[in-house]
Amino acid sequence: MELDELKAGWNVLNKRLAESEVVNLRIVKEMLSQKTKSAFEQIYRLNLNNFLVAFFIACLVFPWIYMNTPISLASFVIVEVIVAIGLIRQIWKITLLSKFDLEGKKTCELRSLTLHYKMICHREKFWVIIEVSLAMVAFYISELCFNSEVEYVFGARVLITLGLTLMTFALAYVIGLWQRRRHARQMLEIERGLDELKEFED
């Protein structure tokens, strides 16, 4: 009789341990999911904020500058086209990120989306440098050579304008570098999280 009671007690203990292990695994999975989702949401917000800033500049800031300064129409169009290209790229990335559904998709699908997004970001660095460089060259050629409304004399005014332009680029570079490092950390968290979550699917 004592042996039967001992076996029954042992079976109850094994059952409780199994249930406890299942609960612990579920808690770990939820924690990993929350961490991965949080990193993803930060990347999504970063892209959305970049889009809103560029949209604000394209629709309000630069049109105001154009209407209140003697900038030529050609120079205005050059800047607006470059910003519009940047906006299209941001919309593309935001659309891709909106497909990231941690609850509804398998980790292999999410890994594929993450890889696609990383490829876009990698190519974007190269194209942004080319676009901005060409835009600035075209802008200054348009203003210095073809804007007949303003006589640009190489002096204090031109030097101040060039100085402010360089300062703006330096500030944009520092902000961009900070965003890139933060973005890289968040992408690493997402990739690690997906790798760890994959173990729960196997």
C-alpha atoms as a printed R data frame, in Angstrom:
    type eleno elety resid chain resno      x      y       z
1   ATOM     1    CA   MET     A     1  0.000  0.000   0.000
2   ATOM     2    CA   GLU     A     2  2.791  2.367   0.867
3   ATOM     3    CA   LEU     A     3  4.432  1.587  -2.483
4   ATOM     4    CA   ASP     A     4  1.213  2.498  -4.344
5   ATOM     5    CA   GLU     A     5  0.943  5.754  -2.419
6   ATOM     6    CA   LEU     A     6  4.589  6.507  -3.161
7   ATOM     7    CA   LYS     A     7  4.031  5.872  -6.888
8   ATOM     8    CA   ALA     A     8  0.910  8.055  -6.893
9   ATOM     9    CA   GLY     A     9  2.801 10.831  -5.109
10  ATOM    10    CA   TRP     A    10  5.658 10.506  -7.587
11  ATOM    11    CA   ASN     A    11  3.255 10.717 -10.551
12  ATOM    12    CA   VAL     A    12  1.622 13.856  -9.092
13  ATOM    13    CA   LEU     A    13  5.050 15.419  -8.580
14  ATOM    14    CA   ASN     A    14  6.098 14.586 -12.172
15  ATOM    15    CA   LYS     A    15  2.873 16.086 -13.495
16  ATOM    16    CA   ARG     A    16  3.391 19.291 -11.522
17  ATOM    17    CA   LEU     A    17  7.008 19.543 -12.714
18  ATOM    18    CA   ALA     A    18  5.886 19.105 -16.336
19  ATOM    19    CA   GLU     A    19  3.199 21.761 -15.919
20  ATOM    20    CA   SER     A    20  5.714 24.080 -14.261
21  ATOM    21    CA   GLU     A    21  8.158 23.578 -17.161
22  ATOM    22    CA   VAL     A    22  5.438 24.405 -19.704
23  ATOM    23    CA   VAL     A    23  4.536 27.577 -17.776
24  ATOM    24    CA   ASN     A    24  8.202 28.603 -17.544
25  ATOM    25    CA   LEU     A    25  8.700 28.041 -21.281
26  ATOM    26    CA   ARG     A    26  5.608 30.119 -22.026
27  ATOM    27    CA   ILE     A    27  6.903 32.949 -19.808
28  ATOM    28    CA   VAL     A    28 10.317 32.856 -21.516
29  ATOM    29    CA   LYS     A    29  8.679 32.911 -24.953
30  ATOM    30    CA   GLU     A    30  6.506 35.881 -23.985
31  ATOM    31    CA   MET     A    31  9.527 37.774 -22.659
32  ATOM    32    CA   LEU     A    32 11.484 37.133 -25.875
33  ATOM    33    CA   SER     A    33  8.474 38.159 -27.967
34  ATOM    34    CA   GLN     A    34  8.044 41.404 -26.027
35  ATOM    35    CA   LYS     A    35 11.746 42.264 -26.304
36  ATOM    36    CA   THR     A    36 11.778 41.583 -30.058
37  ATOM    37    CA   LYS     A    37  8.530 43.474 -30.587
38  ATOM    38    CA   SER     A    38  9.832 46.463 -28.611
39  ATOM    39    CA   ALA     A    39 13.003 46.656 -30.763
40  ATOM    40    CA   PHE     A    40 10.905 46.392 -33.919
41  ATOM    41    CA   GLU     A    41  8.528 49.152 -32.773
42  ATOM    42    CA   GLN     A    42 11.488 51.464 -32.129
43  ATOM    43    CA   ILE     A    43 12.737 50.894 -35.697
44  ATOM    44    CA   TYR     A    44  9.244 51.486 -37.061
45  ATOM    45    CA   ARG     A    45  8.910 54.755 -35.097
46  ATOM    46    CA   LEU     A    46 12.362 55.880 -36.271
47  ATOM    47    CA   ASN     A    47 11.366 55.408 -39.915
48  ATOM    48    CA   LEU     A    48  8.001 57.072 -39.345
49  ATOM    49    CA   ASN     A    49  9.645 60.075 -37.646
50  ATOM    50    CA   ASN     A    50 12.152 60.398 -40.503
51  ATOM    51    CA   PHE     A    51  9.262 60.371 -42.973
52  ATOM    52    CA   LEU     A    52  7.338 63.043 -41.052
53  ATOM    53    CA   VAL     A    53 10.412 65.303 -40.771
54  ATOM    54    CA   ALA     A    54 11.164 65.000 -44.506
55  ATOM    55    CA   PHE     A    55  7.483 65.584 -45.338
56  ATOM    56    CA   PHE     A    56  7.424 68.697 -43.112
57  ATOM    57    CA   ILE     A    57 10.551 70.063 -44.828
58  ATOM    58    CA   ALA     A    58  9.221 69.320 -48.334
59  ATOM    59    CA   CYS     A    59  5.726 70.705 -47.771
60  ATOM    60    CA   LEU     A    60  6.303 73.628 -45.398
61  ATOM    61    CA   VAL     A    61  9.918 74.598 -44.690
62  ATOM    62    CA   PHE     A    62 11.420 74.715 -48.161
63  ATOM    63    CA   PRO     A    63  8.335 76.190 -49.882
64  ATOM    64    CA   TRP     A    64  8.441 78.990 -47.271
65  ATOM    65    CA   ILE     A    65 12.156 79.542 -48.019
66  ATOM    66    CA   TYR     A    66 11.400 79.620 -51.749
67  ATOM    67    CA   MET     A    67  8.616 82.187 -51.328
68  ATOM    68    CA   ASN     A    68 10.648 84.448 -49.031
69  ATOM    69    CA   THR     A    69 14.089 84.323 -50.670
70  ATOM    70    CA   PRO     A    70 15.281 84.856 -54.260
71  ATOM    71    CA   ILE     A    71 15.905 81.122 -54.839
72  ATOM    72    CA   SER     A    72 15.220 80.177 -58.453
73  ATOM    73    CA   LEU     A    73 12.430 77.795 -59.453
74  ATOM    74    CA   ALA     A    74 14.999 75.306 -60.814
75  ATOM    75    CA   SER     A    75 16.808 75.194 -57.441
76  ATOM    76    CA   PHE     A    76 13.496 74.726 -55.628
77  ATOM    77    CA   VAL     A    77 12.517 71.845 -57.940
78  ATOM    78    CA   ILE     A    78 15.935 70.150 -57.479
79  ATOM    79    CA   VAL     A    79 15.565 70.092 -53.688
80  ATOM    80    CA   GLU     A    80 11.902 69.032 -53.805
81  ATOM    81    CA   VAL     A    81 12.636 66.130 -56.182
82  ATOM    82    CA   ILE     A    82 15.449 64.820 -53.965
83  ATOM    83    CA   VAL     A    83 13.268 65.043 -50.843
84  ATOM    84    CA   ALA     A    84 10.403 63.325 -52.727
85  ATOM    85    CA   ILE     A    85 12.734 60.432 -53.654
86  ATOM    86    CA   GLY     A    86 13.664 60.139 -49.972
87  ATOM    87    CA   LEU     A    87  9.966 60.120 -49.012
88  ATOM    88    CA   ILE     A    88  9.213 57.340 -51.490
89  ATOM    89    CA   ARG     A    89 12.041 55.277 -50.004
90  ATOM    90    CA   GLN     A    90 10.708 55.879 -46.471
91  ATOM    91    CA   ILE     A    91  7.191 54.819 -47.546
92  ATOM    92    CA   TRP     A    92  8.696 51.651 -49.036
93  ATOM    93    CA   LYS     A    93 10.463 50.813 -45.760
94  ATOM    94    CA   ILE     A    94  7.433 51.649 -43.597
95  ATOM    95    CA   THR     A    95  5.226 49.447 -45.812
96  ATOM    96    CA   LEU     A    96  7.697 46.579 -45.448
97  ATOM    97    CA   LEU     A    97  7.912 47.043 -41.663
98  ATOM    98    CA   SER     A    98  4.108 47.051 -41.381
99  ATOM    99    CA   LYS     A    99  4.157 43.386 -42.505
100 ATOM   100    CA   PHE     A   100  6.184 42.417 -39.427
101 ATOM   101    CA   ASP     A   101  3.584 40.458 -37.427
102 ATOM   102    CA   LEU     A   102  5.215 38.570 -34.573
103 ATOM   103    CA   GLU     A   103  2.012 36.777 -33.575
104 ATOM   104    CA   GLY     A   104  0.696 35.946 -37.042
105 ATOM   105    CA   LYS     A   105  3.862 34.953 -38.945
106 ATOM   106    CA   LYS     A   106  6.473 32.230 -38.505
107 ATOM   107    CA   THR     A   107 10.014 33.191 -37.564
108 ATOM   108    CA   CYS     A   108 11.334 32.113 -41.001
109 ATOM   109    CA   GLU     A   109  8.960 34.608 -42.670
110 ATOM   110    CA   LEU     A   110  9.971 37.317 -40.212
111 ATOM   111    CA   ARG     A   111 13.662 36.562 -40.855
112 ATOM   112    CA   SER     A   112 13.039 36.950 -44.583
113 ATOM   113    CA   LEU     A   113 11.343 40.342 -44.018
114 ATOM   114    CA   THR     A   114 14.200 41.432 -41.753
115 ATOM   115    CA   LEU     A   115 16.788 40.448 -44.367
116 ATOM   116    CA   HIS     A   116 14.885 42.318 -47.090
117 ATOM   117    CA   TYR     A   117 14.698 45.423 -44.895
118 ATOM   118    CA   LYS     A   118 18.439 45.224 -44.106
119 ATOM   119    CA   MET     A   119 19.259 45.006 -47.820
120 ATOM   120    CA   ILE     A   120 17.202 48.144 -48.498
121 ATOM   121    CA   CYS     A   121 18.985 50.000 -45.677
122 ATOM   122    CA   HIS     A   122 22.398 48.853 -46.928
123 ATOM   123    CA   ARG     A   123 21.733 50.081 -50.480
124 ATOM   124    CA   GLU     A   124 20.149 53.269 -49.190
125 ATOM   125    CA   LYS     A   125 23.444 54.512 -47.682
126 ATOM   126    CA   PHE     A   126 25.098 54.458 -51.099
127 ATOM   127    CA   TRP     A   127 22.217 56.105 -52.972
128 ATOM   128    CA   VAL     A   128 21.656 58.816 -50.350
129 ATOM   129    CA   ILE     A   129 25.291 59.960 -50.620
130 ATOM   130    CA   ILE     A   130 25.037 60.130 -54.427
131 ATOM   131    CA   GLU     A   131 21.628 61.850 -54.414
132 ATOM   132    CA   VAL     A   132 22.565 64.491 -51.837
133 ATOM   133    CA   SER     A   133 25.924 65.195 -53.490
134 ATOM   134    CA   LEU     A   134 24.368 65.591 -56.950
135 ATOM   135    CA   ALA     A   135 21.525 67.681 -55.533
136 ATOM   136    CA   MET     A   136 23.903 70.086 -53.795
137 ATOM   137    CA   VAL     A   137 26.113 70.447 -56.891
138 ATOM   138    CA   ALA     A   138 23.052 71.019 -59.098
139 ATOM   139    CA   PHE     A   139 21.576 73.468 -56.566
140 ATOM   140    CA   TYR     A   140 24.714 75.604 -56.376
141 ATOM   141    CA   ILE     A   141 25.231 75.536 -60.152
142 ATOM   142    CA   SER     A   142 21.605 76.607 -60.600
143 ATOM   143    CA   GLU     A   143 21.943 79.422 -58.078
144 ATOM   144    CA   LEU     A   144 25.436 80.707 -58.813
145 ATOM   145    CA   CYS     A   145 25.326 80.403 -62.611
146 ATOM   146    CA   PHE     A   146 21.705 80.710 -63.705
147 ATOM   147    CA   ASN     A   147 19.837 82.735 -61.059
148 ATOM   148    CA   SER     A   148 19.704 86.153 -62.740
149 ATOM   149    CA   GLU     A   149 17.637 87.707 -59.937
150 ATOM   150    CA   VAL     A   150 20.573 87.653 -57.517
151 ATOM   151    CA   GLU     A   151 24.121 88.724 -58.161
152 ATOM   152    CA   TYR     A   152 26.319 86.333 -56.246
153 ATOM   153    CA   VAL     A   153 29.662 87.938 -55.549
154 ATOM   154    CA   PHE     A   154 32.301 85.725 -53.976
155 ATOM   155    CA   GLY     A   155 32.456 87.372 -50.596
156 ATOM   156    CA   ALA     A   156 31.060 87.293 -47.089
157 ATOM   157    CA   ARG     A   157 27.503 86.383 -48.133
158 ATOM   158    CA   VAL     A   158 28.546 83.378 -50.202
159 ATOM   159    CA   LEU     A   159 31.023 82.231 -47.549
160 ATOM   160    CA   ILE     A   160 28.361 82.472 -44.828
161 ATOM   161    CA   THR     A   161 25.923 80.477 -46.992
162 ATOM   162    CA   LEU     A   162 28.538 77.795 -47.674
163 ATOM   163    CA   GLY     A   163 29.504 77.741 -43.988
164 ATOM   164    CA   LEU     A   164 25.902 77.262 -42.884
165 ATOM   165    CA   THR     A   165 25.477 74.528 -45.495
166 ATOM   166    CA   LEU     A   166 28.543 72.687 -44.203
167 ATOM   167    CA   MET     A   167 27.335 73.065 -40.601
168 ATOM   168    CA   THR     A   168 23.938 71.667 -41.591
169 ATOM   169    CA   PHE     A   169 25.619 68.683 -43.259
170 ATOM   170    CA   ALA     A   170 27.842 68.134 -40.222
171 ATOM   171    CA   LEU     A   171 24.819 68.162 -37.898
172 ATOM   172    CA   ALA     A   172 22.885 65.834 -40.217
173 ATOM   173    CA   TYR     A   173 25.903 63.494 -40.314
174 ATOM   174    CA   VAL     A   174 26.169 63.355 -36.503
175 ATOM   175    CA   ILE     A   175 22.418 62.704 -36.117
176 ATOM   176    CA   GLY     A   176 22.530 60.109 -38.901
177 ATOM   177    CA   LEU     A   177 25.503 58.337 -37.306
178 ATOM   178    CA   TRP     A   178 23.730 58.222 -33.930
179 ATOM   179    CA   GLN     A   179 20.559 56.876 -35.589
180 ATOM   180    CA   ARG     A   180 22.561 54.278 -37.510
181 ATOM   181    CA   ARG     A   181 24.226 52.916 -34.369
182 ATOM   182    CA   ARG     A   182 20.928 52.786 -32.509
183 ATOM   183    CA   HIS     A   183 19.273 51.163 -35.532
184 ATOM   184    CA   ALA     A   184 22.058 48.515 -35.717
185 ATOM   185    CA   ARG     A   185 21.568 47.632 -32.020
186 ATOM   186    CA   GLN     A   186 17.818 47.250 -32.489
187 ATOM   187    CA   MET     A   187 18.258 45.099 -35.605
188 ATOM   188    CA   LEU     A   188 20.666 42.863 -33.667
189 ATOM   189    CA   GLU     A   189 18.056 42.479 -30.897
190 ATOM   190    CA   ILE     A   190 15.390 41.540 -33.444
191 ATOM   191    CA   GLU     A   191 17.632 38.956 -35.121
192 ATOM   192    CA   ARG     A   192 18.658 37.425 -31.792
193 ATOM   193    CA   GLY     A   193 15.047 37.378 -30.641
194 ATOM   194    CA   LEU     A   194 13.905 35.621 -33.833
195 ATOM   195    CA   ASP     A   195 16.713 33.049 -33.522
196 ATOM   196    CA   GLU     A   196 15.690 32.292 -29.929
197 ATOM   197    CA   LEU     A   197 11.973 32.207 -30.764
198 ATOM   198    CA   LYS     A   198 12.660 29.730 -33.586
199 ATOM   199    CA   GLU     A   199 13.683 27.158 -30.961
200 ATOM   200    CA   PHE     A   200 10.124 27.240 -29.591
201 ATOM   201    CA   GLU     A   201  8.730 26.349 -33.024
202 ATOM   202    CA   ASP     A   202 11.006 23.277 -33.507
